[in-house]
Amino acid sequence: MGHSIIPRLMSYLHVFKKKNLTLQATSRTRPMVTENFNDHAQIDLIDFQSVADGDYKWVLHYQGHLTKFSIFRLLRTKHAEEVAAELKQIFCIFGCPRVLHSDNGREFVNKVIDKLVSQWPGCQNSSRSSQKSPKPEERRTG
């Protein structure tokens, strides 16, 4: 077997030349530099509806970027109110991260942050949504 694939691939090079196809470099994302504990954190909602544990059908995964420390919380729904209540409990232990990331979309993140701010009057919020932040969605929470 060895290198038998190489001559075969070489035989297809004329197709690339004929079609003037070039391999495009993928855009590189910059690594997130985190220097302080709890500067950046990420939340993900994991769907466990197919293997629900009673009323609990979702899992909230909270992870700090610097230490990669993870916290998991069971959720009955993925409504913003319930997610915000669990985040509030996590923030009471570790403090509020400066930037909170999520792959769940801008609208969901905005609802969660707004609910969190309404439940926790001392929590300050400065949004980056006006700057067209790239996905994953992020909002500054402190």
Secondary structure, 3 states (H helix, E strand, C coil): CCCCHHHHHHHCHHHHHHHCCCCCCCCCCCCCCCCCCCCEEEEEEEECHHHCECCECEEEEEEECCCCCEEEEEECCCCHHHHHHHHHHHHHHHCCCCEEEECCCHHHHHHHHHHHHHHCCCCCCECCHHHCCCCCEEEECC
